[in-house]
């Protein structure tokens, strides 16, 4: 993942101060681009703070840029292929800078635990929290037998404190 120099980010933030709402759209554009680069997905559409992607290894993949930003990845399979969990790891990396392999293992473990307990399972690794569920549900995801969501862990700052 390519990082922008701090001076470029500072200029972008300062340029957005008078615009307010436009900044939120720009921040979502940046996050959307990071997801595309990290996962290989393509943008299917965007409405306000919601971006929807086409991904080879998932039936549905969407990004909600409202705080806290989160990605939802769904599969029609009760036991998705390993590529689904790799996609989850890459999504966590794009969203919050998580280690992709650690996030992939977390997604797989949460999924397996959800299968065994028949209940949603939650966990975290590094800067992300994740929830995976494998049971029937209502709403727009009712046909998907596996759904995992990943978000930045609340309360974490990118700035490390001395000491």
TILOKE-345017 format. One line per field, with one value per residue: residue in three letters; x, y, z of N, C-alpha, C in turn. Coordinates in nm, 3 decimals, decimal comma. Example, Ala and Ser with C-alpha at 12.3 -4.5 7.8 and 13.67 -1.06 7.14 Angstrom:
% residues 2
code [Ala_Ser]
n.X [1,319_1,285]
n.Y [-0,569_-0,225]
n.Z [0,780_0,708]
ca.X [1,230_1,367]
ca.Y [-0,450_-0,106]
ca.Z [0,780_0,714]
c.X [1,320_1,290]
c.Y [-0,330_0,003]
c.Z [0,780_0,787]
This chain:
% residues 163
code [Unk_Unk_Unk_Unk_Unk_Unk_Unk_Unk_Unk_Unk_Unk_Unk_Unk_Unk_Unk_Unk_Unk_Unk_Unk_Unk_Unk_Unk_Unk_Unk_Unk_Unk_Unk_Unk_Unk_Unk_Unk_Unk_Unk_Unk_Unk_Unk_Unk_Unk_Unk_Unk_Unk_Unk_Unk_Unk_Unk_Unk_Unk_Unk_Unk_Unk_Unk_Unk_Unk_Unk_Unk_Unk_Unk_Unk_Unk_Unk_Unk_Unk_Unk_Unk_Unk_Unk_Unk_Unk_Unk_Unk_Unk_Unk_Unk_Unk_Unk_Unk_Unk_Unk_Unk_Unk_Unk_Unk_Unk_Unk_Unk_Unk_Unk_Unk_Unk_Unk_Unk_Unk_Unk_Unk_Unk_Unk_Unk_Unk_Unk_Unk_Unk_Unk_Unk_Unk_Unk_Unk_Unk_Unk_Unk_Unk_Unk_Unk_Unk_Unk_Unk_Unk_Unk_Unk_Unk_Unk_Unk_Unk_Unk_Unk_Unk_Unk_Unk_Unk_Unk_Unk_Unk_Unk_Unk_Unk_Unk_Unk_Unk_Unk_Unk_Unk_Unk_Unk_Unk_Unk_Unk_Unk_Unk_Unk_Unk_Unk_Unk_Unk_Unk_Unk_Unk_Unk_Unk_Unk_Unk_Unk_Unk_Unk_Unk]
n.X [0,085_0,063_0,185_0,094_0,296_0,337_0,314_0,157_-0,083_-0,145_-0,185_-0,410_-0,600_-0,610_-0,705_-0,960_-1,092_-1,263_-1,461_-1,600_-1,847_-1,766_-1,516_-1,564_-1,662_-1,434_-1,255_-1,380_-1,354_-1,077_-1,045_-1,199_-1,045_-0,816_-0,918_-0,981_-0,722_-0,592_-0,750_-0,815_-1,067_-1,340_-1,501_-1,844_-2,041_-2,139_-2,301_-2,342_-2,207_-2,163_-1,999_-2,001_-1,868_-1,734_-1,619_-1,413_-1,403_-1,618_-1,970_-2,096_-1,968_-1,911_-1,850_-1,888_-1,851_-1,912_-1,837_-1,774_-1,570_-1,648_-1,623_-1,818_-1,834_-1,968_-2,075_-2,228_-2,187_-2,185_-1,953_-1,706_-1,452_-1,089_-0,999_-1,187_-1,132_-0,876_-0,936_-1,077_-0,866_-0,709_-0,891_-0,910_-0,654_-0,654_-0,852_-0,766_-0,493_-0,415_-0,235_-0,242_-0,234_-0,274_-0,531_-0,670_-0,647_-0,784_-1,045_-1,104_-1,095_-1,302_-1,517_-1,522_-1,576_-1,827_-1,972_-1,965_-2,091_-2,324_-2,379_-2,316_-1,972_-1,717_-1,409_-1,068_-0,772_-0,468_-0,517_-0,790_-1,136_-1,355_-1,645_-1,804_-2,057_-2,266_-2,522_-2,878_-3,035_-3,212_-3,321_-3,120_-2,907_-3,000_-2,981_-2,719_-2,489_-2,259_-2,127_-1,903_-1,781_-1,567_-1,394_-1,225_-1,055_-1,212_-1,108_-0,836_-0,542_-0,348_-0,119_0,162_0,235_0,496_0,690]
n.Y [-0,116_0,218_0,506_0,840_1,137_1,323_1,600_1,626_1,514_1,696_1,931_1,853_1,822_2,085_2,217_2,121_2,226_2,466_2,356_2,146_1,934_1,836_1,741_1,504_1,342_1,334_1,204_0,957_0,881_0,845_0,631_0,439_0,403_0,293_0,048_-0,072_-0,092_-0,263_-0,497_-0,572_-0,551_-0,411_-0,096_-0,088_0,093_0,404_0,574_0,853_0,803_0,533_0,275_0,033_-0,275_-0,495_-0,810_-1,084_-1,296_-1,282_-1,255_-1,017_-0,694_-0,419_-0,079_0,131_0,454_0,618_0,722_0,475_0,382_0,097_-0,230_-0,464_-0,798_-1,051_-1,389_-1,642_-1,895_-2,131_-2,229_-2,068_-2,045_-2,053_-1,816_-1,619_-1,555_-1,458_-1,229_-1,092_-1,039_-0,866_-0,660_-0,565_-0,470_-0,259_-0,094_-0,026_-0,058_-0,303_-0,610_-0,818_-1,102_-1,177_-1,073_-1,226_-1,483_-1,435_-1,385_-1,638_-1,799_-1,680_-1,731_-2,014_-2,057_-1,938_-2,113_-2,340_-2,254_-2,148_-1,878_-1,524_-1,424_-1,237_-1,054_-0,932_-0,790_-0,632_-0,314_-0,353_-0,458_-0,738_-0,904_-1,206_-1,402_-1,688_-1,771_-1,783_-1,477_-1,163_-0,901_-0,721_-0,896_-1,154_-1,384_-1,454_-1,677_-1,653_-1,382_-1,129_-0,857_-0,577_-0,332_-0,031_-0,049_0,089_0,386_0,373_0,541_0,679_0,794_0,738_0,731_0,861_0,679]
n.Z [0,000_-0,087_0,072_0,134_0,145_0,453_0,424_0,195_0,283_0,488_0,341_0,195_0,398_0,501_0,276_0,267_0,486_0,461_0,302_0,424_0,399_0,151_0,210_0,350_0,147_-0,012_0,163_0,177_-0,087_-0,098_0,083_-0,048_-0,280_-0,161_-0,073_-0,317_-0,433_-0,246_-0,240_-0,499_-0,595_-0,788_-0,835_-0,804_-0,761_-0,605_-0,347_-0,171_0,147_0,105_-0,059_-0,312_-0,413_-0,669_-0,625_-0,684_-0,506_-0,334_-0,276_-0,216_-0,142_0,053_0,149_0,419_0,480_0,692_1,025_1,268_0,996_0,798_0,654_0,478_0,394_0,204_0,148_-0,051_0,026_0,290_0,388_0,283_0,022_0,073_-0,045_0,014_0,281_0,257_0,113_0,315_0,491_0,336_0,305_0,568_0,596_0,410_0,519_0,780_0,809_0,911_0,975_0,706_0,696_0,965_1,004_0,817_0,931_1,169_1,067_0,956_1,190_1,344_1,176_1,176_1,447_1,462_1,303_1,467_1,706_1,617_1,621_1,595_1,594_1,752_1,732_1,753_1,604_1,615_1,477_1,417_1,452_1,422_1,301_1,246_1,096_1,043_1,007_0,927_0,823_0,824_0,600_0,357_0,330_0,347_0,185_0,195_0,329_0,477_0,646_0,704_0,894_0,913_1,102_1,206_1,515_1,793_1,965_1,917_1,828_1,564_1,640_1,828_2,170_2,372_2,610]
ca.X [0,000_0,141_0,149_0,119_0,378_0,258_0,287_0,045_-0,204_-0,174_-0,243_-0,546_-0,686_-0,628_-0,787_-1,097_-1,154_-1,379_-1,560_-1,680_-1,909_-1,685_-1,405_-1,610_-1,665_-1,296_-1,199_-1,439_-1,289_-0,943_-1,063_-1,247_-0,928_-0,730_-0,983_-0,964_-0,582_-0,554_-0,829_-0,833_-1,208_-1,371_-1,612_-1,970_-2,121_-2,125_-2,407_-2,307_-2,096_-2,162_-1,939_-2,026_-1,761_-1,741_-1,500_-1,419_-1,413_-1,731_-2,095_-2,119_-1,864_-1,947_-1,779_-1,965_-1,748_-1,951_-1,755_-1,645_-1,575_-1,650_-1,642_-1,898_-1,802_-2,064_-2,063_-2,345_-2,145_-2,174_-1,810_-1,641_-1,316_-0,984_-0,985_-1,275_-1,063_-0,766_-1,001_-1,103_-0,738_-0,671_-0,986_-0,869_-0,531_-0,693_-0,935_-0,703_-0,351_-0,393_-0,157_-0,339_-0,235_-0,337_-0,674_-0,722_-0,658_-0,894_-1,172_-1,124_-1,127_-1,435_-1,612_-1,532_-1,643_-1,968_-2,032_-1,980_-2,183_-2,443_-2,399_-2,211_-1,853_-1,644_-1,270_-0,987_-0,629_-0,407_-0,607_-0,925_-1,229_-1,425_-1,758_-1,843_-2,176_-2,290_-2,659_-2,978_-3,057_-3,313_-3,269_-3,059_-2,807_-3,068_-2,940_-2,576_-2,473_-2,145_-2,109_-1,803_-1,766_-1,442_-1,390_-1,111_-1,079_-1,241_-1,017_-0,696_-0,488_-0,232_-0,005_0,213_0,277_0,625_0,685]
ca.Y [0,000_0,340_0,609_0,976_1,213_1,399_1,734_1,615_1,495_1,821_2,022_1,805_1,854_2,230_2,257_2,078_2,293_2,548_2,282_2,065_1,813_1,786_1,667_1,369_1,270_1,311_1,101_0,830_0,849_0,793_0,499_0,352_0,372_0,202_-0,084_-0,125_-0,131_-0,374_-0,619_-0,605_-0,536_-0,295_-0,018_-0,111_0,213_0,478_0,668_0,917_0,740_0,388_0,228_-0,109_-0,329_-0,629_-0,884_-1,220_-1,396_-1,253_-1,222_-0,874_-0,626_-0,278_0,006_0,240_0,550_0,689_0,681_0,425_0,319_-0,049_-0,308_-0,585_-0,892_-1,159_-1,502_-1,730_-2,024_-2,144_-2,248_-2,009_-2,089_-1,976_-1,684_-1,527_-1,511_-1,374_-1,101_-1,027_-0,988_-0,750_-0,553_-0,510_-0,394_-0,135_-0,011_0,023_-0,087_-0,428_-0,713_-0,893_-1,244_-1,188_-1,049_-1,343_-1,591_-1,397_-1,409_-1,783_-1,849_-1,633_-1,805_-2,151_-2,049_-1,910_-2,239_-2,431_-2,201_-2,099_-1,741_-1,433_-1,422_-1,112_-1,058_-0,823_-0,807_-0,502_-0,197_-0,381_-0,553_-0,810_-0,987_-1,300_-1,481_-1,790_-1,819_-1,710_-1,339_-1,091_-0,782_-0,734_-1,003_-1,277_-1,499_-1,480_-1,767_-1,606_-1,237_-1,076_-0,711_-0,533_-0,189_0,013_-0,066_0,221_0,436_0,368_0,656_0,647_0,858_0,665_0,818_0,826_0,630]
ca.Z [0,000_-0,099_0,169_0,091_0,238_0,550_0,372_0,102_0,363_0,557_0,242_0,163_0,512_0,505_0,162_0,292_0,601_0,428_0,225_0,516_0,346_0,040_0,268_0,382_0,020_-0,053_0,251_0,135_-0,215_-0,067_0,143_-0,156_-0,364_-0,085_-0,075_-0,453_-0,451_-0,159_-0,261_-0,640_-0,629_-0,872_-0,783_-0,874_-0,747_-0,479_-0,313_-0,044_0,218_0,080_-0,184_-0,336_-0,498_-0,727_-0,586_-0,736_-0,400_-0,245_-0,344_-0,192_-0,065_0,059_0,244_0,476_0,522_0,814_1,139_1,223_0,864_0,807_0,532_0,490_0,287_0,216_0,057_-0,056_0,079_0,436_0,409_0,165_-0,013_0,140_-0,108_0,087_0,402_0,209_0,083_0,443_0,541_0,255_0,337_0,698_0,570_0,342_0,606_0,903_0,816_0,984_0,908_0,626_0,732_1,097_0,985_0,746_1,029_1,258_0,996_0,948_1,325_1,382_1,093_1,228_1,577_1,434_1,256_1,581_1,808_1,549_1,668_1,548_1,677_1,745_1,776_1,703_1,586_1,584_1,475_1,368_1,513_1,316_1,340_1,140_1,127_0,942_1,015_0,850_0,867_0,748_0,534_0,224_0,330_0,388_0,104_0,217_0,443_0,555_0,641_0,798_0,894_0,974_1,129_1,287_1,658_1,853_2,067_1,878_1,757_1,482_1,702_1,944_2,280_2,431_2,747]
c.X [0,089_0,091_0,183_0,209_0,289_0,223_0,169_-0,085_-0,244_-0,239_-0,386_-0,643_-0,714_-0,717_-0,934_-1,166_-1,272_-1,492_-1,649_-1,728_-1,825_-1,567_-1,445_-1,614_-1,524_-1,230_-1,253_-1,380_-1,152_-0,953_-1,110_-1,131_-0,834_-0,787_-0,963_-0,821_-0,546_-0,625_-0,839_-0,979_-1,225_-1,493_-1,737_-2,058_-2,098_-2,240_-2,374_-2,191_-2,083_-2,101_-1,962_-1,925_-1,802_-1,610_-1,517_-1,450_-1,525_-1,854_-2,122_-2,002_-1,899_-1,869_-1,875_-1,864_-1,787_-1,872_-1,833_-1,659_-1,569_-1,678_-1,725_-1,868_-1,891_-2,042_-2,192_-2,316_-2,139_-2,028_-1,737_-1,500_-1,214_-0,967_-1,073_-1,203_-0,939_-0,820_-1,030_-0,975_-0,694_-0,764_-0,949_-0,742_-0,564_-0,766_-0,857_-0,554_-0,318_-0,301_-0,256_-0,348_-0,303_-0,489_-0,740_-0,744_-0,772_-1,029_-1,203_-1,164_-1,266_-1,544_-1,632_-1,606_-1,793_-2,040_-2,061_-2,085_-2,317_-2,482_-2,289_-2,093_-1,773_-1,501_-1,194_-0,843_-0,572_-0,510_-0,751_-1,004_-1,310_-1,539_-1,792_-1,964_-2,208_-2,434_-2,753_-2,999_-3,167_-3,246_-3,202_-2,957_-2,868_-3,024_-2,794_-2,559_-2,351_-2,134_-2,006_-1,795_-1,637_-1,445_-1,263_-1,150_-1,103_-1,135_-0,871_-0,658_-0,370_-0,104_0,037_0,261_0,410_0,603_0,640]
c.Y [0,123_0,442_0,745_1,046_1,297_1,538_1,733_1,598_1,623_1,921_1,982_1,840_2,004_2,278_2,223_2,156_2,381_2,468_2,193_1,935_1,753_1,705_1,524_1,285_1,239_1,203_0,964_0,786_0,787_0,653_0,398_0,309_0,276_0,060_-0,149_-0,174_-0,256_-0,505_-0,663_-0,597_-0,417_-0,225_-0,043_0,013_0,279_0,575_0,725_0,846_0,589_0,360_0,078_-0,157_-0,460_-0,696_-1,028_-1,322_-1,370_-1,221_-1,072_-0,819_-0,478_-0,208_0,115_0,336_0,629_0,634_0,586_0,355_0,168_-0,111_-0,431_-0,672_-1,014_-1,266_-1,584_-1,865_-2,024_-2,165_-2,199_-2,066_-2,005_-1,835_-1,579_-1,470_-1,427_-1,234_-1,024_-0,967_-0,864_-0,631_-0,486_-0,426_-0,260_-0,040_0,052_-0,006_-0,213_-0,519_-0,806_-1,039_-1,264_-1,169_-1,166_-1,459_-1,561_-1,426_-1,558_-1,841_-1,806_-1,707_-1,946_-2,154_-2,021_-2,035_-2,332_-2,384_-2,157_-1,960_-1,653_-1,433_-1,295_-1,131_-0,941_-0,864_-0,673_-0,391_-0,225_-0,473_-0,615_-0,888_-1,077_-1,380_-1,573_-1,840_-1,741_-1,571_-1,278_-0,973_-0,815_-0,846_-1,140_-1,400_-1,538_-1,564_-1,732_-1,456_-1,200_-0,926_-0,677_-0,382_-0,158_-0,001_0,072_0,257_0,430_0,493_0,611_0,705_0,778_0,763_0,768_0,770_0,493]
c.Z [0,000_0,001_0,112_0,191_0,330_0,497_0,275_0,179_0,435_0,462_0,207_0,275_0,517_0,390_0,186_0,403_0,563_0,363_0,312_0,458_0,233_0,093_0,298_0,255_-0,026_0,031_0,212_0,001_-0,192_-0,011_0,039_-0,245_-0,292_-0,087_-0,212_-0,474_-0,370_-0,195_-0,406_-0,683_-0,723_-0,814_-0,868_-0,867_-0,612_-0,465_-0,177_0,022_0,194_-0,058_-0,194_-0,439_-0,560_-0,690_-0,629_-0,627_-0,300_-0,330_-0,335_-0,112_-0,067_0,169_0,289_0,537_0,647_0,932_1,229_1,088_0,881_0,671_0,566_0,369_0,307_0,110_0,061_0,008_0,231_0,476_0,285_0,141_0,064_0,082_-0,040_0,208_0,368_0,177_0,211_0,501_0,466_0,281_0,469_0,683_0,506_0,436_0,720_0,914_0,895_0,904_0,837_0,667_0,868_1,086_0,912_0,843_1,127_1,192_0,988_1,084_1,370_1,304_1,147_1,362_1,559_1,384_1,374_1,681_1,751_1,599_1,611_1,646_1,647_1,792_1,718_1,687_1,546_1,585_1,432_1,461_1,400_1,377_1,221_1,187_1,010_0,940_0,927_0,908_0,783_0,679_0,402_0,216_0,360_0,309_0,127_0,342_0,529_0,535_0,747_0,780_0,964_0,988_1,208_1,434_1,720_1,958_2,032_1,801_1,674_1,542_1,823_2,048_2,335_2,571_2,750]
